[in-house]
Amino acid sequence: MFGKVKRLLIGRPMKSAELEGEKLSKLKALAILSSDALSSVAYGTEQILLVLVAAGFMALWYSLPIAVAVLALLAILITSYRQTIFAYPSGGGAYIVAKDNLGKAPSLLAGGSLLVDYILTVAVSASAGTDAITSAFPSLHEYRVTIALIMIVFLTILNLRGVTESASILAVPIYLFVVAIFALIICGIIKYFTVGAPVAHAEFGSAVSNVSLFLLLKAFCSGCSALTGVEAVSNAIPNFRDPAPKNAAKTLMMMGLILGSMFTGITLLAYWFGIAPEAKSTVVSQIAEATFGRGAIYFIIQGVTAVILFLAANTAYSAFPLLAFMLAKDKFMPHMFMVRGDRLGFSNGILFLSVLSAVLVMAFHGDTESLIPLYAVGVFIPFTLSQAGMMVRWIRLKPSGWLVKLFINTVGMLVTLSITLIFIFTKFHQVWMAFIFLPFVVYLFYKIRSHYDNTADQLRIDLAKDKPITKGNTVIIPISGITRVVLNTVSYAKTLSNNVVAVYIGFDDESIAKMEQKWAEWDPGIRLIVLKSRYRSIMRPLYKFIQTVEWKMAAEDHVTILIPQFITKHWWENVLHNQTSIMMRAFFIRNKEVIVTTVPFHLDK
C-alpha cells in the first residue's frame, strides 16, 4: 500500500545513469535557484518601511537612499559570488570557501548558518506567501499556519519527484511573477506621471526630527532581507549543465539584474504612492490596488505574488540537500544525507528540511516579521565568511589580476560584516536565539565527526595481522511454548551448532511442570532449561542466564540468541500480539558479547 502511494506521489525510480538528465539549463536554474531572491521583492521594501514608519509618515522618504545602498550591496555580492563560482566550480559556496581558506571552525559556522538559513527560507516563504493570500482574502487570516503547512507538504512532494521535474513546473509561475511585477511597475509609473498619486507622499529631503542614525541603520539592515538567496547559485553549481561554472555565472548575473530592477521599481512606487505598511495588506498589495483598483488584475498580481512567495522556498530545497551532502561527505552530518532517493535527489535532506521548517512555522504562528531578522543573520554570516575566505585565497595564490579581485572581496567583506554587526546591535532582541543555536549546531557537527572518527578507529583492521578467529557457537532459543515458530527456529539452530539449548521462563510451578512434560513428549533433540520468574519478568532472568553462559563460554564459543518471531500477513494484525520478540531484540542487542538474530515464521492467513 505504502509503495503504491509513494509511486503515485513521487513517480517511478530512476536509474543512476539518468543523473546527467537531471542537470538544469540556465532558464530552469534561474527559476529554481533565484526564486528566493526574486520573491524578496515582495517584502524587502516593506521591511524598510516598517522601521521608518516608527518615526512618522514624513520619514518614509528615507526609503529611497536606503534602497540605493541596498542596490550597491547587491552589486558587490553579485560580483564577488561570480568570482567564487569560477574559483570553486564544485559548488558549496561559503562552506567550501571557508573550509579551504579559513579552517574547520569558520567553515562549520558558515555551513551551519546556511543550513539554518535554508530552513528559515522555507518557513519565511511559506509565511510570506500566506500573508499575500490573506491580504486578498482577510477572512483566511486565522488559517495562515494551516495554509503554510499545506504548501510545505506540496513543495516536499514536488522536490521528491526530482530537480528537473520540479524546475519545469515551477518555472511558469516564477516567470509569471517577474512579468506581473514589471507590468505593475510600468503601469504604476505611467499612472503616477499621467494621473498622479492617490495620496500625497512625504517630501524628499524633508527634515524629520526623530530620525536617528540607529533607526536608519536598522531600516537598511531590514531592507537587506531583499538580498537573501543571492548565494544559492554558487552553492548549487553541480546542478547546472556543462559548462557548469559559465552557466552558473550567467544565471547569477541575470538574477542580479532582475532583482535590482524589481526592487528599485517597487520602492519608487511605494514612495510616490505614499504607501505605509499595514497589518493586513502588504506593500505590493497596496501598490497594485492603487494602480489597478481591486479588480481582476489586482487579484492576478496577488495570486502570482503568493505563489512566488511559496515557491521561494524551492531555492532552499535545491541548496539545502546539496550542502548537507557536502557536510555529510566530510563526516559532519549523518551519512544518510549522502544517499540519493528514487528520483536521484537527496531525499533525506528534503524531508529533514520540510520537517524543521514546518516546526518553525508552527512555533512562530506564521508571523513573517518575527522570522525575517533571524533569517537575515543566517544569510550575512556566510556572506562575510565567504568574502573573507576569498580574500585569503587571493593573497595566498596571487593569480593574474588578483589585486582587483582582492579589492572586490575586501569591500564585500567589510560591508557584510558591518551589516551583520548592525543587525546584531539593532535587532538583538529578535536574533539572540542565533547566538545559542549556531554554536549548538557547530558543536553538533564536531560531535558527529568525533563519532565517525571513533567508529573508523574501532572498525579499522591491519590486513597483515588481523585474521578471523575460529570459535564454536552456543545457541540459546528463548521460547514461550511449543509452536511451529519454535519448530522453525530449532530446525535452523541445528544447522548452526551442536550446542543448542531452549530456555523457558515460567511464572508458576504448574506452567513449568506442564512445559517440561510437553517438551519431553516432543523431544526435539535439544536440551530445555527452565527458569522461574517470581516477578513475572522475562527479560531479567533470561539476561542473568545469558550472562552466566557468556562468562563460561566467552573464551571458546560465540553466544548466539535465536529469537523466534512470527510475521502476520497484514501489518495491522501486529497490534494484536505482545511482540515480545521485538522487545528481546532491543534489550539484548546492546550486549557486546552476544549475537542476536531473529528467525521469522510467516503466517499465510
Secondary structure, 3 states (H helix, E strand, C coil): CHHHHHHHHHCCCCCHHHHHHHCECHHHHHHHHHHHHHHCHHHHHHHHHHHHHHHCHHHHHHHHHHHHHHHHHHHHHHHHHHHHHHHCCCCCHHHHHHHHHCCHHHHHHHHHHHHHHHHHHHHHHHHHHHHHHHHHCHHHHHHHHHHHHHHHHHHHHHHHCCHHHHHHHHHHHHHHHHHHHHHHHHHHHHHHHHCCCCCCCCCCCCCCCCCCHHHHHHHHHHHHHHHCCCCHHHHCHHHECCCHHHHHHHHHHHHHHHHHHHHHHHHHHHHHCCCCCECCECHHHHHHHHHHCCCHHHHHHHHHHHHHHHHCHHHHHHHHHHHHHHHHHCCCCCHHHHCCCCCCCCHHHHHHHHHHHHHHHHHCCCCHHHHHHHHHHHHHHHHHHHHHHHHHHHHHHCCCCHHHHHHHHHHHHHHHHHHHHHHHHHCHHHHCCHHHHHHHHHHHHHHHHHHHHHHHHHHCCCCCCCCCCCCEEEEEEEECCCCHHHHHHHHHHHHHCCEEEEEEEECCHHHHHHHHHHHHHHCCCCEEEEEECCCCCCHHHHHHHHHHHHHHHCCCEEEEEEEEEEECCCHHHHHHCCCHHHHHHHHHCCCCCEEEEEEEEECCC
